[in-house]
Amino acid sequence: MRIPYSRVLGVVSGLAGLGAIATLGAPGIGVAVVAFLVAGTAMSAANRIASSLVGFVGKLVVVDVWGAPIPVTGDRHLVVQSVTAFGAGLLIRLRATADAPGVLLKVAQPGAAMVSETGAEIHEAAYVSWAGTKLTRRAGGEARAVIISLDSTAATGGSDLIAPRGRV
């Protein structure tokens, strides 16, 4: 049986926040806010998706948002620099080349996701932003919020494909 450590962290952080308010009163509010933020992050869908995407770090990918490629210069290939969650947001830092600075792809309140060894699909989101600019969904456009596809050579590493990780 797999222990959901992020859920345990969420519950412990929430209890710590309540304890800070109960014992410290008004000064405990600051501690409680931090504890509740940690709890919210640990228990969010964004955190579950982020942990499933960790294997993509350092890999060459192509990203589509609402069915359209994200605006990048050069070819559409990007390298995943980091994947993390903060609150209800999924934060994916991507870069065009090894020496280029990372650019943030933010997926706010991501919903269901499918993650496999060859890519990931995040089916819904409140909104998606790239480099601080909110990307708009076109009328009648793609329903999936974000599609991340590994470059075919990066996806296999020159070997056979591994079974999909499944639904997150």
C-alpha positions as CSV (number, residue, x, y, z in Angstrom):
1,M,0.0,0.0,0.0
2,R,1.4,3.4,-1.0
3,I,1.3,6.0,1.7
4,P,0.1,9.4,0.3
5,Y,2.8,11.5,2.0
6,S,1.5,14.7,0.5
7,R,-1.9,14.2,2.1
8,V,-0.3,13.5,5.4
9,L,1.8,16.7,5.1
10,G,-1.4,18.5,4.2
11,V,-3.3,17.3,7.3
12,V,-0.3,18.0,9.6
13,S,0.2,21.5,8.2
14,G,-3.5,22.3,8.5
15,L,-3.5,21.1,12.2
16,A,-0.3,23.2,12.8
17,G,-2.1,26.2,11.4
18,L,-5.1,25.7,13.7
19,G,-2.8,25.1,16.6
20,A,-0.9,28.3,15.9
21,I,-4.1,30.4,15.9
22,A,-5.3,28.7,19.1
23,T,-2.1,29.1,21.1
24,L,-0.6,32.3,19.7
25,G,-3.8,34.3,18.9
26,A,-3.3,37.2,16.5
27,P,0.5,36.6,16.0
28,G,-0.3,33.0,15.1
29,I,-2.2,34.2,12.0
30,G,1.0,34.5,10.0
31,V,2.1,31.1,10.9
32,A,-1.3,29.7,10.1
33,V,-1.4,31.3,6.7
34,V,1.9,29.7,5.8
35,A,0.7,26.3,7.2
36,F,-2.6,26.5,5.3
37,L,-0.7,27.3,2.1
38,V,1.5,24.3,2.5
39,A,-1.6,22.2,3.3
40,G,-3.4,23.4,0.3
41,T,-0.4,22.8,-2.0
42,A,0.2,19.3,-0.6
43,M,-3.4,18.2,-1.1
44,S,-4.0,19.9,-4.5
45,A,-4.5,18.2,-7.9
46,A,-1.6,20.4,-9.1
47,N,0.7,18.7,-6.6
48,R,-0.4,15.2,-7.8
49,I,0.2,16.2,-11.4
50,A,3.5,17.9,-10.6
51,S,4.8,14.7,-9.0
52,S,3.7,12.7,-12.1
53,L,5.6,15.1,-14.4
54,V,8.9,15.0,-12.5
55,G,10.2,12.4,-15.0
56,F,9.9,15.0,-17.8
57,V,12.6,17.3,-16.2
58,G,15.5,17.6,-18.6
59,K,13.6,16.2,-21.5
60,L,12.9,17.8,-24.9
61,V,9.1,18.5,-25.3
62,V,6.6,20.2,-27.5
63,V,3.8,22.1,-25.7
64,D,0.3,23.0,-26.9
65,V,-2.2,25.1,-25.0
66,W,-5.9,25.0,-25.8
67,G,-4.9,23.2,-29.1
68,A,-2.4,25.8,-30.3
69,P,1.4,25.8,-29.9
70,I,2.8,28.2,-27.3
71,P,4.6,31.2,-28.7
72,V,8.3,30.4,-28.9
73,T,11.1,31.5,-31.2
74,G,12.8,28.9,-33.3
75,D,11.4,25.4,-33.5
76,R,8.7,24.3,-31.1
77,H,11.0,22.2,-28.9
78,L,11.6,23.2,-25.3
79,V,13.4,21.6,-22.4
80,V,11.5,21.1,-19.1
81,Q,13.6,22.8,-16.4
82,S,11.4,22.2,-13.4
83,V,7.9,21.2,-12.4
84,T,6.3,22.2,-9.1
85,A,3.0,23.1,-7.5
86,F,2.2,26.2,-5.5
87,G,-1.3,26.4,-4.0
88,A,-3.7,25.3,-6.7
89,G,-1.3,26.2,-9.5
90,L,1.0,23.9,-11.6
91,L,4.2,25.7,-12.5
92,I,6.3,24.3,-15.3
93,R,9.5,26.1,-16.2
94,L,10.6,25.6,-19.8
95,R,13.6,26.8,-21.8
96,A,14.4,26.9,-25.5
97,T,18.1,26.1,-25.2
98,A,20.6,25.0,-22.6
99,D,21.8,28.6,-22.0
100,A,18.4,30.3,-22.3
101,P,16.5,31.5,-19.2
102,G,13.6,29.5,-18.1
103,V,10.1,30.7,-19.0
104,L,7.1,29.9,-16.7
105,L,4.0,28.0,-18.0
106,K,1.4,28.3,-15.3
107,V,-1.7,26.1,-15.2
108,A,-4.2,27.5,-12.7
109,Q,-6.4,24.9,-11.0
110,P,-5.6,22.0,-13.3
111,G,-8.2,19.2,-13.4
112,A,-7.9,15.6,-14.5
113,A,-4.7,14.7,-16.3
114,M,-3.3,11.7,-18.1
115,V,0.4,11.1,-17.9
116,S,2.4,8.5,-19.8
117,E,6.1,8.0,-20.7
118,T,5.5,9.9,-24.0
119,G,3.5,12.9,-22.8
120,A,0.9,14.4,-20.7
121,E,-2.6,15.9,-21.2
122,I,-4.1,18.2,-18.6
123,H,-7.8,18.2,-19.5
124,E,-9.0,21.4,-17.8
125,A,-7.7,24.5,-16.1
126,A,-9.1,27.8,-14.9
127,Y,-6.6,29.5,-17.2
128,V,-3.1,28.9,-18.6
129,S,-0.4,31.6,-18.8
130,W,2.9,31.6,-20.6
131,A,5.7,34.1,-19.6
132,G,3.1,36.0,-17.6
133,T,0.6,36.4,-20.4
134,K,-2.8,34.6,-20.1
135,L,-3.4,32.4,-23.2
136,T,-7.0,32.5,-24.4
137,R,-9.1,29.6,-25.4
138,R,-10.4,30.0,-29.0
139,A,-14.1,29.5,-29.5
140,G,-14.7,26.0,-30.5
141,G,-11.1,25.2,-30.0
142,E,-9.3,22.3,-28.3
143,A,-10.9,21.3,-25.0
144,R,-7.7,20.1,-23.4
145,A,-5.9,22.8,-21.5
146,V,-2.3,21.6,-22.0
147,I,-0.7,18.8,-24.0
148,I,3.0,18.1,-23.5
149,S,4.6,15.7,-26.0
150,L,8.1,14.3,-25.6
151,D,10.3,14.5,-28.6
152,S,10.2,11.0,-30.1
153,T,13.9,10.3,-29.4
154,A,13.7,11.8,-25.9
155,A,10.6,9.8,-25.1
156,T,12.1,6.4,-25.6
157,G,15.7,7.2,-24.8
158,G,16.5,4.8,-27.7
159,S,14.8,1.9,-26.0
160,D,11.3,0.3,-25.8
161,L,8.5,2.4,-24.4
162,I,7.5,1.8,-20.8
163,A,3.8,1.3,-19.9
164,P,1.9,4.5,-19.2
165,R,1.7,5.8,-15.7
166,G,-2.0,6.2,-15.9
167,R,-4.6,8.7,-14.7
168,V,-3.5,11.3,-12.1
